[in-house]
Amino acid sequence: RADFPGEVGIWAVLPNGDEVQIGVWNYTLEVGETIEINTDAQGFRMLDNIAYTSGEKLRLFDLSIPSRATEIGVLGDIVGTYDLYAVGNMLVGASGEYGLRVYDISNLEHIFEVDQLSLAGIITGLEYVAGEFYATVRDFVDSEKSHIQVVDPCGPSLENRRLTQVAGDLLDLSYNEERLFVLRVHEGH
């Protein structure tokens, strides 16, 4: 159990539009009990209070009220999905040897697969940047030939755009402040 103290200024807006600080409020937020969602997830993504988890099944949890996590969707048979990303009514999975798999999540009671794109390797990481998916593709035979594959999800089917060679066992990637960061193991490091 931990406490997180904080301080907030209390401000008033005068009739002339000026803002004036009239006080300070000190508070402590207490961390509640751990919420167990009992899933065997190997992939996880949190977007807009929805937790997307992948393991033996794709499971979605509404965490908008953390003390009352609610399972809101499930789809079986997605073994091998390492990473997930939701955009609108589309959920894309980095599905290992099965490539990229796309699911329709517009009706959470009836989630279904709508598309799949095989890529030459094992897909382990996924990021969505400026309307395109970036996927880490680890080469089956020669890790020196691993790469980042860029895929356009907006057409009638997934379309390869370009790739960038990145040597090593690619594990994941992340986008921050106009930079793409790649987690990899290369030459044992």
N, C-alpha and C positions, 0 to 999 in steps of 0.2 A: 504494500500500500504506500502511495506517495502523494504528497500535496504539491500543487503548483500555485504559488502565490502570484498575484498580479495587482496592478493599480490602474484605475481608469479615471481620467479627468471628467468632471461634470461641468458642462458648458451651457450657457444661456445665450439666446439670440435677442439682442435689444431691439426696440421698435425701429431704430435707424439702420438695422442690418448688421451691426457690429456683434462679434462673438466674444463673450467674456467667460473665463473660467471662474466658476463660483464654488468649486469644491473638488475633493478627491475621494474616490471610493476604493478601499482596499478589500481584496477578496482572496479566497483560497478555493481552488477547484480540486475536489478529491477524485482520484482515480477509482472507478468502480471495480466490480468483480470482472474477471476475465470471462469473455463470452466464448463458449465452445460451440462450434458449428458442426463438429463431428464429420469432417470430410477428409479424404485421403489425397488432397490436392497436391499436384506438382506444379501447377500453373495458377497464377493469381493476378487479378487486376482489379483495382478499386476505382470506379468512375461514378460520380454523381450519387453517392450513397448506396451504390449497388456493388456488391462483391461478386466477381465472376471467378469461379474456381473450376479447375479441370483436374481430373484424376481418372478413375474408372468411368466417371460420369461428369457431364457439365452441370454445375449447380450454381444458381444465382440466389443471392441473399440480399434482402432489403435491410440496410443498416441505418436508415434515416432516424430511427429511435434505437440507439445502440443497445439499450437494456432489453429490447424486444426484437432481436434479429429474427427475420422471417424468411423462410425459403420461398421464393416466388417463381422459380422455374427449374426444370431438370430435363436433361436429355442423356440417355445412356449411350454407351459404346463410342467414346471419344478417346480411347486409350492412346497415350503417346503425345498428348498436347502439352507443350511446355510453357506457352505464353498465350495471352488472349488480349484482344482489343475490340472495344465496341464503338461503332460509329453509327448514330441513328438507330435504325432497326436491323443493323447488320453487326454480327459478332464474327471476328476472324480469329482463327486459332493457328498458332505455329505448331504444326502437328507432326514433328519429327520426320520419320521416313514417309509420311503421307502428304507432306507438303503443306500448303495453306488450305484450310477448310473454312468455308463461309456458312454461317447459320443465320436464318431469319428469326429474329427475336421480337417481332412486332406483336405476337401473341404469346406471352410467356407460358401459357398452358399448353401450347402446341409449337415448341421449338423444333425446327427441322433444318437439315443441311440443304443448301441451295447451289453450292458450287465448290469445286476443289481444283487446285492447281499443283501438279507435281513439279518439284524443283530438284535439280541434280544434287542431292545431299540430304542432310538432316537439318530440319528447320527448328531452331531452338529459341529464337528471340524475335520480337515483333515490336514495331513502333509505327505510329501514324503521324506523318508530317506533311503539311501543305497538300492534302488530298491524295497522298500516296502512302502505301505501306512499304516499310523497309524491313526486310527479313534477314536474319543471320542464317547462312547456309554453310554448314560444315561438310566438306567433301568426304565421301565414303572411304576413299582410298588414300588420297594425298592431302593432308591438312594444309599444305602450301597453296592449294588451289581453292581454298574456302573463299567465300565472298559475301558481300551484302547485295541482295537482290531487291530491286525497286519494282513494285507492282502497282498498276493502276486498277482500283476497284470500281471505277465509275462506269465502265462499259457494260455491255450485256454479259460479259464473262471476264474473269480476271485476266489481265494482260501484262506480260513482262515488259518493262520499260528499259531498264539498263542494269548493269551490275558493276560492282567495284571489288577488285581482288583484295582480300585481307587474309594474310596467311595465319594459320593457327586453328586451334579448336575453338570455334566461336560459340559463346554461351548465351549472350544476351546483348541488347543495345538499348540506349536511352537517349532522348533528345532534350536538350536544355540550352536556352539562350543561343539559338541558331547554330548549335554544334551537335553532332551525333557522336556519342561515346559508345565504344564497343568493348565488351568484356570478353576476353579471350585468354587461352593458354597457348603460348608459342615457345617452342624449344624448352619446355619444362618450366616456364615462368608465366 
